Structures are given as C-alpha cells and as structure tokens.
C-alpha cells in the first residue's frame, strides 16, 4: 500500500494543470489568500475521500481475495488501464495550441471561495480514485498506516505547499520564478500529461494484475 500511495501521490503533485492554475492564482490580486484557499480545499478533498473509504472499511482491510478486496483491486486496474489508454491517445494525436483558460481573464476578481471551488475541479480524480482504492488496505490500528495516509495527503499537496510558502517568504522573487515555471509547464503540458498518465497507469495496471493473481 505504501509504495502505491507514493507513486500516486507523486503523480498527483506533479500534474501540470493544477500547478499552472495555482501559479495564476498566486500572481493575482490577493494571491496568497486565494492560494491558501485553493491549497486547503485541495487537501480537504483528499482527506474527505480517505475518510469515506475508512468509514466504509471501519479501518480494517478486507480479507485478501474477498469480494470487497477484489472489487478495490479491479477498480484500481480499471483506472490504470484507462490512464494508459488516455496517455497513448494524447501521445498519438497531433499537437494543439493551448491558449489560457477563459477563467484566467477574471482571476483578479475571483474570491477565495472561487479558488477553493477551482481546486475541487482541478483535482485529478482518476488518480484520487486510485488512491481511494489503495486506502482500502489501510489498517488504522497501526501507526505505520496512519503515517502512510498522512504522508500521501502531504505528498499529493507538496507542490502547492512549496509554492505557497515561497510566495509568502519571497513574493518578488516568487512572482518572477513561478511565472517562468508556469510558462515552462504550459509549453510541456502535453508531454507531462502523457508521461504521468503512462507511468502511473502502467504501475497501477501491473500492481493490480499481480494482486489479482498472487
């Protein structure tokens, strides 16, 4: 479970779409406040998903190869295959120009509540779903699993935390460097999405097949 959560959390935190959106928020008027709202909403979404899974399992992993356990692995397998197919599809299609999203024109007038809602929309729900299917195996009577779940949430939020803290501590330098990072992310958006989809999808597919047959 721990290794799967590390892979999923890393794929989540490296996603170019939400990182670009977050940098735009930080660059806007009252950007630190909007960034904090986005960050907290992002983290709350992850925690809420884990809490729902834990409530369903009671903090006790189902028996191996039982119906609930097999269903969770099958869901993870389906997500892995979908990510591989999605990555392969985007890799084959011709490149398309990426203009700024429409909402960026109103970014300065956006409220903190809007920023929080944007975090919900930008969440990579396929990967979050894979994380939920993995959390089914969490045994909350052990400290190690509590630490694993906490680490997963923090890892999946790490890029946002680093950028938020940078904007607070060194706003002038952060504005220039983060906007340069956003430009790089936008230029390499397709490559990043394809790479992350293929790598995460292949990992989830291989791990799920192993868990089903082992």
Buried (B, 14 or more C-beta within 10 A) or exposed (E): BBEBBBBBBBBBBBBBBBBBBBBBBBBBEBBBBBBBBBBBBBBBBBBEBBEEBBEEBEBEBBEEEEEEBBEBBBBBBBBBBBBBEBBBEBBEEEEEEEEEEEEBEEBEEBEBEBBBBBBEEBBBBBBBBBBBBBBBBBBBEEEEBBEBBEBBBBBBBBBBBEBBEBBEEEEEEBBEBBBEBBEEBBEEBBEBBBBBBBBBBBBBBEBBBEBBEE
